[in-house]
Structures are given as structure tokens and as C-alpha cells.
Amino acid sequence: MARTAVKLTEEDLLERDDLAQKVKNFMRDNLFTEKKLGDILGVSRRTIQMIKAANVTPHSGTLHKLETLFLRYKREGK
């Protein structure tokens, strides 16, 4: 299946950068590997790498799982 190129706005790019930084900080603070995070989210290690590099915008389901994970670890003080 061919993918069509989508022109991203400056806001989209900033959101990707913000998410990438959040993921990197979360992984560092909670000693998560790319594999561990990918397993929890149900995505590949490569997808995690691409999110960390701000190369992709995750699907809405993955974003929801990430936000839930961030909140859970923040609330539990992990």
C-alpha cells in the first residue's frame, strides 16, 4: 500500500518534538528500554526509536496508552 506524503505544520512538528522529549525523559527516569516500552504499548522497538527521534506521530491509541502510562508513573511516584 502506497503512503501519501502529508505536509506537517510547524505546530505538528513542535508537538512531535515535545512528545519525543517526554518519551526520552520518561524512559530515563523510569529505566525503561525501547523494547520494554514497545512491549507495554504494543508497538515495535523501531516505532519507539522513531517517536524518540520525532520522525513519526503515533496512532491515537498509542498516544492514549503513552499518556496513561505517564500519568500512572507520575501518580505512583515511580
C-alpha positions in Angstrom: 0.0 0.0 0.0 1.5 3.3 -1.0 1.6 6.1 1.5 0.9 9.7 0.6 3.1 12.5 1.9 1.4 14.8 4.4 2.6 18.3 4.8 3.1 18.9 8.5 2.5 22.3 10.1 5.0 23.9 12.4 2.7 23.1 15.3 2.7 19.4 14.3 6.5 19.4 14.3 6.6 21.1 17.7 4.2 18.5 19.1 6.3 15.7 17.8 9.4 17.3 19.4 7.6 17.7 22.7 6.4 14.1 22.7 9.9 12.9 21.8 11.3 14.7 24.8 8.6 13.4 27.1 9.3 9.8 26.0 13.0 10.2 26.4 12.6 11.7 29.9 10.1 9.0 30.9 12.4 6.3 29.8 15.4 7.8 31.5 13.6 8.5 34.8 11.9 5.1 34.9 14.8 3.0 33.5 12.7 1.8 30.5 14.4 0.3 27.5 12.9 0.8 24.0 11.9 -2.9 24.0 10.2 -2.7 27.4 8.2 0.4 26.4 7.3 -1.0 23.0 6.1 -4.3 24.6 3.9 -2.3 27.0 2.5 -0.2 24.2 2.1 -3.0 21.7 4.5 -1.4 19.2 7.9 -2.3 17.9 11.2 -1.1 19.3 11.7 0.7 16.0 8.5 2.6 16.5 9.8 3.8 19.8 13.0 4.9 18.2 11.1 6.8 15.6 8.9 8.5 18.2 12.1 9.5 20.2 13.6 10.9 17.0 10.4 12.9 16.4 10.1 11.2 13.0 6.5 9.9 13.4 3.3 10.9 15.1 2.0 7.8 16.9 -1.5 6.5 16.2 -4.2 7.8 18.6 -4.3 4.5 20.5 -0.6 4.6 21.1 -0.8 8.2 22.3 -3.5 7.3 24.7 -1.5 4.4 26.1 1.5 6.7 26.5 -0.4 9.4 28.3 -2.0 6.7 30.6 1.5 5.3 31.4 2.9 8.8 32.1 0.1 9.5 34.5 0.3 6.2 36.2 4.0 6.5 36.9 3.7 10.1 37.9 0.9 9.3 40.3 2.7 6.3 41.8 5.9 8.3 42.2 7.9 5.7 40.2 
